[in-house]
Amino acid sequence: MRMGLLSVPAVMPEKALLESEARYRSLIENSREVIWRFNPHGYVTYISPYVKEMAGFEPADVIGLSLYDLLSNEENKSRAGNLLAQRVQGIIGGETRIDEFEFFRADGTRFTGEVRSAPIFDEAGEIQEIQGTLLDISVHKQMESELQKMEKLESVGVLAGGIAHDLNNLLTIIIGNLNMARISSDRDERETFLDSTEKSLQRVEDLTKQLLTFAKGGMPILDTNDIRRAIEDCVAFSMHGSHIATELTFPGDLSAVDFDLGQINQVINNLLINARYAMPDGGTIKITAQDVALKSHSKVPLDAGAYVKVSVEDEGSGIHAEELEKIFDPFFSTKDTGSGLGLATAYAIIQKHKGHILAESEPGKGARFDIYLPASRRPAELKKSIEATNIETGTGRILVMDDSQEIQKLTKAMLEKVGYTVSVSENGAEAVELYRAALESGQPFSAVILDLTIPGGMGGKETIEKLRELDPRVKAIVSSGYSVDPVLSHFRDYGFSGVLTKPYVVAKMIEVLNEVL
């Protein structure tokens, strides 16, 4: 009897332990999340059975695999590699991390997974393993995307009102100036009206570029440039006629940056105009540029590396905290007029340049915008000056392909005005035959300008392939008014020697031809 009583304490802990293990096993096996462990090198050491239902893999088949083996594409794997190096360091420091990656299932389909990870330490305080969970959030992401679409649709009225306001003002100026130029008998007066028309049309072009960039189009066409020159040009443009003072501070050895000059000018001009608007009674705008080295735990959400930081700071009334949170949201504006696309477009442009933009402000203390752009490993390219080029003596034969007869006539007139001999075609098939005939006659074309998109016909992308078969040394320029196509941003990868975005003027055409020929 005593022996039996003595045995109860020994049996109870064992039974409790078994029950605890059973509860733990049931919790793991019935969880709607995959629970896993991997070592500091990224190899899976344990994964819960739910991986079979979530992704179609047997747990035993996943053990020993690298985290990268489960990711869906090379871009995802590259990002994971950069993140893992940073995250492991953070996890070792005791942090719990949350990341999103795209994984593939056993049947080849993909899903978005939320990964949470935390460290497991041994008795010596060294990291032993990393444990965490994987949750399929594909449905959540889809619902989030649909909600964003609904919100954007609801905001179309706000956007349409702002765009209509800007366009109607510009059209009033354009139509009025053209009407006055038509009825004016004084040559100098006509020139003044036409100059005003051209400036207004350039503003229409800027507005369409804003819309394309905001609509997740308008991929940047990168060149290695000196950001200081871009800032100086923007200051001269945006501050014209203003009583605002500007202070520019740049080091002499500032790194070059790979950027789209037109898009970055758009960002800087927008920030300068906003700063000017914030100081109706005058003040000083401070613009600085400097090289910075970001570390993996920086407050800026970018990979560690070398960047150029551009700051624009005003002395205005500042931005309230609730407005600052929405400052980069589409359709948000602190102004009474305009489309509300300015800072949203700026944010989109900087993101497409693999950079980041931040805003800091306090009421009564002005505002500062910081732009981070990856520093280039190359020096800035020296562009040929149009002013220094005698554009009246252009020589050579140019072939222009465009489906618009009006653009054919205009481009032909522009090029012939500066000395080129020009042939035109309406589609790729005709352009190839003209190029072939010119080669066979011993009078080849010096360059060809190809419209990227030809409705119902062979466009620039297909035409350059045919031309390169005829002449591997062909010098072709791709042209388009729709900047979302990757051919424009990566034109060399498709066999082109240059890019000419619509609308264009004589000086721009000559600049591109000078670079190509």
Secondary structure by P-SEA (a helix, b strand, c coil): caaaaaaaaaaaaaaaaaaaaaaaaaaaaacccccccccccccccccccccccccccccccccccccccccccaaaaaaaaaaaaaaaaaaaabbbbbbbbbbbccccbbbbbbbbbbbbbccccccccccbbbbbaaaaaaaaaaaaaaaaaaaaaaaaaaaaaaaaaaaaaaaaaaaaaaacccaaaaaaaaaaaaaaaaaaaaaaaaaaaaacccccccccccaaaaaaaaaaaaaccccbbbbbbbccbbbbbbccaaaaaaaaaaaaaaaaaacccbbbbbbbbbbbbbcccccccccbbbbbbbbbbbccccccaaaaaacccccccccccccccaaaaaaaaaaaaccbbbbbbcccbbbbbbbbbbbbcccbbbbcccccccccccbbbbbbbcccaaaaaaaaaaaaaabbbbbbbccaaaaaaaaaaaaaacccccbbbbcccccccccaaaaaaaaaaaccccbbbbbbcccccccccccccccccccccccccaaaaaaaaaacc
